Structure formats: structure tokens, C-alpha cells
Amino acid sequence: MTAALAGPVAVTGLGALTPLGPDVAALTEGLLSGRSGVRLLEGEQWDALPARLAATVDLEGRLERLEARTLDRVQQLALVAAREAWDDAGTPAVAPERLAVVIGSGIGGALTILGQADVLREKGPRAVSPHLVPMLMPNGPAATVGLALGARAGVHTPVSACASGAEAIALALDLLRSGRADVVVAGGSEACVHPLPMAGFAQMRAMSTRHDEPEAASRPYDKGRDGFVLGEGAGVLVLETEEHARARGARVHARLGGAGLASDAHHITAPDPAGSGAARSITLALRDAGLTATDVGHVNAHATSTPLGDVAEARAFTLALGAHRPAVTATKSCTGHLLGAAGAVEAVATVVALRDSVIPPIRNLDDMDDEADIDAVRVVPRELVHEVALSTSFGFGGHDVSLVFLR
């Protein structure tokens, strides 16, 4: 093991498979144009649901036949996004013992569990897939990517609900700084668009029921918001020590400067209304990066479009940043809520915003909530002139994760 390092690490590769399209370019174009990936689910299996909106991904032609048959959808999404990120990084030449993978997921192989339960009930135990267990494991996405890349420095799976993808990136930062790896492939993946989880979220009154206007359903900070829209997808970053990236002449999109993790200890699903835990994660991330509140020029907010969550997060910004008001955007207004993949996809979007010096607008923000005291980017993109951006992610259970990226 090499000596522990300090400071930022390089972001050399980006990958994303989202409801806005098959790659990072499609995600970027969709966010900048304010395009929505939300649709109304139609068909017998969906008709009885009280909330029938979702943002789904097209995997057509992206997988080999064996991958399509033996991997759960959450693993498939992670693998496709990781391949894009790895290629974008220039397929780094790194010893397997110096390469690690961290892919988070809030739920894991839910579609396999639910589908194979039906097989067991209808056809009996001998019809159950021999691939059932590796397909349903929460660590399946990380294991799949680790096997594909030959990673031997560790394969890890944070499971912290909607903060899982962001926590994976925070862990990757620790792995690089500790000297345990030279390169880490990190991110999040989720695929659980299915009647059962959707019914459960609907029973919590957490999901939007704006069925007559699907593309207007996800509306962070808007007075008319009525819940989130369930999405699926994956986001992956290739992170390297500065020394390793420099030695191989890698292109650097941006740098990960710090991470902050905290917890609410308030309620299993509701956020702390004061935003104190979220604020602590922001403060810790800035401290880790050696920065202050006034350094931050942009925030890619968690902003799920729930009545309680958006206001609590806005209060957290005030607690952590004081009177300073960076420009805020909300990726979920276009993609829906990708649960365990959300933080990773939003980290990708944050890196692109810094790299290209442009902040995407928040879609559907027509009537700003008076309780959200933020500088929201609305209608059209805004130039990003600052060198520092935050990405915030919060999850059921009171998980709070903030990431600081540097141009």
C-alpha cells in the first residue's frame, strides 16, 4: 500500500444511461434543452396503480445475449454506463491490484426477485433460474463491473437509499486518498420500475399523480409539486489520483475535491425539516475540500419534487452557506428520481456543468415556492463562471451526502 494522499482526485471518465438517452451526451443535451424523460405507463399491469408515471431507459442493442439473460436490469444498466466511462477515460492501463470499483444501489435486483417469485408460484421450484441469487444481490452491479474490468483492489456496494450513488463516489475518494487504489470506477445504478415498489411509494403519497401531464409531473421547488416520479438508470465516474492521471497524460474533466457524510436521526422516510443533517454534510464536504461557502458557484440539488424534501433542502443551503446564494439546478426535473443512481448521475451532470461552464435550468419551475430561498436556474441555461460546484444527495433513513467538484 502506498502512502496516504490528500487533496482532490481527477475525474477522467464519465458514463450515464438515463431516461434522457443512452450516454452522457444525451443526458447533457436533455438537461440543457429542458427535455423530460417521464411518461405515463399504460397496460393491464399498470392500470390499477394510483401513480402510473415513470422515467425509463432504452437498453435495445446495448447488451450481449448472455448479459441480457444472466444479469438483472440494475446490473445491465451499471455495466453499460461503466463501459462508457471506462472508454471515455481512455481505458486506463492500471494494474488490477490498483483498480477498485464502488457501485451503489438503493434496492438492487428487485426485478429478479419479483419476477422469479412469480415463476416459483406459477411453475414450481425447478423452474426458478439458477442465476437467481447473483442477479438479486445488492452488490450485483458492483460485482458485474468489477468482473468486466478485472478490478482486484476491492469491489464495494454502499446501500443508503437515494444517497447510494453519491456515497459510492465519497468512498472512492477515500480509497484513492488512502493509497488503496490508483483508479476507482464509482457510481450508482437502479432499476425497479415495477407495480409493487410503485404501489408502495404511492401508498406513502410520495409519487406524483399528474397523469394528464406526464412531462410536467416532476417539478422541484414549484408550488404545484405533488411528489417524485420514479426513474431508472445508472451513472459512473472514473476517478484517479492526480499522480496516476498525470503520468498517463489523461484528459481531466474536473476534480473531486471533497465529500461530506452526515445523518438526520430524525425519521425513517421524512427529512429533518430544519435541514440540519443535510447542512452538516455540505459543511463537512467544503471543509474536506479546504473551501468556504462563498467559493461555491453552483449546486446540483437533490430536489426530488416532494413537498417536504425540497423545502428542507433549501433550508439546509441557508444553514450551510449563509447569505451566499449559488445557482441551483435540479436534474430530477428532467430525469425523474433514479433512487440509488440519482447521486451518481447528478455528479456526472455537475462535472459536465463545470467542464462546459454552463448550468442547465430546472424544468417545470413555473411558480417558485416562497419557502425555498434559493437562486434557481429557470427557463434557460446559465453561464457558470465559478470554479466550484456542489452535488447533494439525501436518502430514506436520514442519509446525507454532499460532494464538492472543482473545475
N, C-alpha and C positions, 0 to 999 in steps of 0.2 A: 504494500500500500504506500502511495506517495504521501507527502506532507499535506496537511490541510491547507486549503486556499481560502482567500477572502475576496470580496468584491463580486462584480457581475459576471455572468456567463453569456456566451454567444448563442443567439438563435440563428441557426444556419439552414433549417429546413421547415417547411410548412405544408400541412396536408389537411384537407377538410372535405367531408362528404355530408352535405346538408340538404334540407328541403329547397334550398335555392339553386342547387345544382351539384355536379359531380366533382368539383375541385375548388381550390382557393380562388381561382379567377372568377368562377361563377358566384361564390359567396361574396366576393368583393363587389362585383357588378350589381348583384341583387341588393346589397345593403346601400350602395351609393345611389341607386335608382329608386330605392324605397319599394322594391318588389316584394310581394308576400308569397310565402310557400304554403299557406294554410288553405285547406279545402274541406268541404263537407263530405263525410263518409256516408256512402249510400249502399244499401243492400240489406238483406234479411238479418245478418248478424249484428248490424249496427242500428237498425230502425227503432228498437225499444230503448236505446240509451237516452238519458236526459241531456247528455252533452255529446255531440257527434262531430266535433271539429278536430282535425289533426293536421300535422305538417309532416309529410312522409318523404322518403328518399327513393330514388330510382336506382336499382342495382343491376339493371339489364346489361349483360355483356361484360360485367366487371370481374367475374369470378370463373375459375376453372370448375369443371363438373364435380370433382371430388370436394372442392371447397364448398360448393353450394349444397352438397349432400351431408357433409360431416361437421359443418360449423354452424352454430346458432347465428342468427342475424346480427346480434350485437358483436360477435367475433368477426363476421364478414365486414361490417362497417369499419371496425378498427383496423383490419388488415388493409383495406383499400386506402384509407386515409394515411396509414403508416407508410405504405408503398409510395404514395405521392410525396410525403415529407422526406423520405429517405432519398428518393430520386432528386428532389429539389435541393437537398443538401449535397448532391454530387456523389452519392453512395460512398460515404467516408471510409477510407482504409483505416480500420481500427482493430486491434487485437480483440477477439471475442471476450477475453477475460477483463477487458476495459470498456465493454459495452453493456449498458443496462437498459431495461425497459420498465416504465411505470405507466400503466393504463388503468384509470379508474372507471367504475361503473356503479351507478346507484342501485341497480336491480339485477344486472347480469342476464343469464339466459332464460328470461321469463317466457319467451315464446316456445322454447323447447319444453319447459316444464308443463305449460298449459296444453300444448299440442299432444305431448306424449301421455298426459293424464287422460285425454280423450281416447287415445289409442288403447290404453290399458282397459278402460271401462268398456269400450266397444268391441275390442278384438282379443283381449286377454294378454297375459304377461309375455307370451312368446312372440308377440308382435311388436313389443317395445324395442326401440332402436338400441343397438349395442353402443352407440355413440352418445347415449343419453347423458351420462354423468359428465364427461368432458365438455359437452355442449351447454349444460346448465350451470357449470361452476362460475361463480362471480369473477374468478381470476382467469376465465377463459380468454377474454380479449387480450390481456397481457401475455398469457402463455402462447397464444397464437402468434402474436407479433414477435415475441422472443424467439420462438422456433423458426419463424421465417427469416429472421436476421442473424440467428446464431448467437444471441446475447448470453454471456456467461458471467457477467458481473452482478447479476441479480435481476429478477423479474418480480415486480411488486404491483399490488392492487389496492389502492385506497378505496374504501366504500363509505362515503359520507354524504349520501343522498345527492342533492343538486350541487354540492361543492366538490364532488369526487374528482372531476377533471382538473379543477384548479389545484386541489390538494396534491394530485399527481405531479403537477408541474413544480409545486413547492418542494415535494420530496426529491424530485430530480435535481433541484438546485442544491439541496443538502448532499446528495450523492456526489455531485461534482466538486463541491467545496471540501468535502471530507477526504477527497482523494480516492474514493472507491471506484470511480469510473472517469473516463475521458470524454465519453459520449453517452447521452441518455436520450432515448426516444420516449416522449411523455405526452399524455393527453387523456382523453376520455371518450367513451362510446356508450350509446344507449339505444335500445330497440324494444319497446314494449307497447306499441300501438295495438291494443287487443281489447275486446269488450270488458274483460274482468278488471284490469287496472283502471280503465277509463270509467267503469261504473263506480269503482272505489273512490276515485278522485271526485267524481260527480256527487257522490253521497256526502263528501266533505264540503261541497259547494265551493270547490276550488277552481272549477273549469268554466270557461266562457260558454254561454248558450246562445250566442249571437248567430244562429243558424242561417238567418236571412242575408247576412253579410259576412261570409267566412273571412275574407281578406281584411275586414275591419275589426276582427274579433280581438286580436292581440294589440292592446293599446296602453302601454305603460304610461303612468303619470296622468292619464286622461281622466276627467271626472266620470266619464261613461264606462270605464273599465269594469268588467264583471268576472274576471278570472283569467287563468292562463289557458293556452292552447298546447296540448301535448304534441311534442315533436320527437323525431328520431334523427340520429346522425352520429358523426364522430369528428373529432379534431385532434391533430397530432403535431407536436413540435419536435424538431431535433435540436438538442441543446449540447453545447460543448464547452469545455474550459477554453478560456481565451488563448492559452498556450497551444492547445491542440488545433484550434481553428486557424490560428496564425501560421502554424507550422505547415499546414497543408494548403494554405492560400485560399481558405474557404470564403465564400461570399457571406456576409453577415447582414441579416435583415434588421435586427435590433438586438438589444441585450436585456436579459432578465437581471434586474438589479437587486430585487429583494422580495421576500414573501412574509406575510403575517398570518398566523392562525390563532383563532380565539373561539370561544363558545359562549352561548347565551345563558345556559342553565335556567331557562325560562319556561319552555313548553315544548312538547314533542313535535308539534307542527307549526304553531304560531310564532312569529318572530317577536323578539323583545320590542315592544312598541317604542321604547326610547332609542333603540338602535345602538345601545351601548356596546354589545359584543361585536357587531359589525364595525363600529368605530374603532374599537381596540385593534381589530385585525388590520385596518388601514394604518393606524399609528405605528403598529409593530412593523408593517411592511416598509413604511417610509424610514423608520429607524434602521432597519436592516440594510436599506439601500444607502444610508447616510444622507438622507434628504429631508426637507421640511415641506409642510403643506403648500407653501407658495410656489414650490418647484413644479407642482402638478398642473399640467395644462389640459388634460383630458381624462375622463372616466368612462369606461365601458361598464355600465351598471348592470347588476343582476336583474333588476327591474322586470319581474315576471308578469305584470299586469294584474296582480291581485290587489284588492282594496287596502289590506293591511300592510303587505310587504313593501309596496312602493313607497309609502309614506315613512315607514320605519327606516328604510334605506336612506331616504332623503334626510331624515333626522341624523342618521349616522354620519353623513357627509358634513353636516354642520358641526357635529361634535368633534370630528377628527380634523376638519380643515378650517374651522372657524369661519371668519368672514370671507375667506377665499372661495371663489366660485369657478371651478374649471368647467369646461364644456362637457356636457353629459350626453351620451347616446345609449341606446338600448337595442341590442341585436335581436332580442326576442320579439320585437315588434314585427320583424320580417320572418324569422325562422320558427317562431313558436318556442316552447320550452323543451330543450333537449335533455332535461334532467341531468344525469351524471356526465353527459358530454358537453353541457352548456358552458361550463367554465373554460374548457379547452378550446371550443370553437370561438368563444369570445376573446380568449387570449390570442388566437390567430388573428382575429379582426383587429385587436388592439395593436399588434405588431405591424400589420399592414397599414393602419392609420398613421403610425409613427414613420414608417418607411416611406409612405407616399405623401405625407403631410396633409392628409385630408380626413375629416371626421364625417361618417355617414349620419344622416338625420334619423330621428325617431319617427317611424311610420305611425299614422293614426292618432297623433297627438293634436287633437283639434281644440280641446278645452282644458287647459292646464289645471290640475288640482291645486287649489290655493295652499294646501298643507305641504306641498313639495317645493321647497325653496331651493331650486336648482337652476342652473343655466342650461336649459335643454336645447339641443340642436334640433331645429324643426324645419320641415319642408325641403330644404336644400342642404347639400354638404357644406361644411365649413373648413376653412384652412386651419391646419394645426401647425402653429409656429413654435410651440414649446418642445422641449426635449424629453419630457417625462409624461407617462400615462399610467393610469391605474386600471386594473380589471378586478371587479369584485364578484364574489360568488358566495351564496348562503344556502344552507340546506336544512331540511327537516331534521330534527334532533338538536338544532341550535348550532350547526357548524358554520363558522365564519372564516373565509379565506380571501385574502387580498394579495394581488401580485403587482409589482412595480416594474414597468418596462422602460427602457431608455433608448432614445434614437441612436 
